[in-house]
């Protein structure tokens, strides 16, 4: 019995020690950065305002806000992190806006996230409100934003290059108006 209990203690010690080594390795992991994206929308013409979702309903003339967040989570840099939104630009009953994020760093995959827009039986599109785009960028998460304010309207055309991120984050917001046929 003493021999068996000694083996159990040894086995538990080995599992704990081995697990600790694995956890320390993963805690200090480095590698090719990955982009993580979130895209949400809200209808700011309806109450309650600020209900962010992946599914938004809107009517002709409503004002909507769009939000996107792109981040990296390893200490290796992701270079030329570019963010672009694609809005439903043609008249549709139900549309999709898509956030597209990419980097020029080899091995970093392009990432997307989408919001579904229900135009409640009408054929509509989202029209970007010029000058409404704003971003908060903290390229290394040190709490000091490199950008905190207006950004180029190209966020909905060619995209905006936010530079090199080392475990960084960018948050983008802008407005659009629902226009129906």
Secondary structure, DSSP 4 states (H G I P E B T S, - for coil): -HHHHHHHHHHHHHHHHHHHHHHHHHHT---S--EEEEEEEEETTSSSTT--BSEEE--TT-EEEEEEEEEE-SSS-B-S-EEEEE---S-BSEEEEEEEEE-SSTT---EEEEEEEE-TTS-EEEEE-TT--EEEEETT-SS--SEEEE--GGGGTT-EE---BSS-EEEEEEEEEEEE-
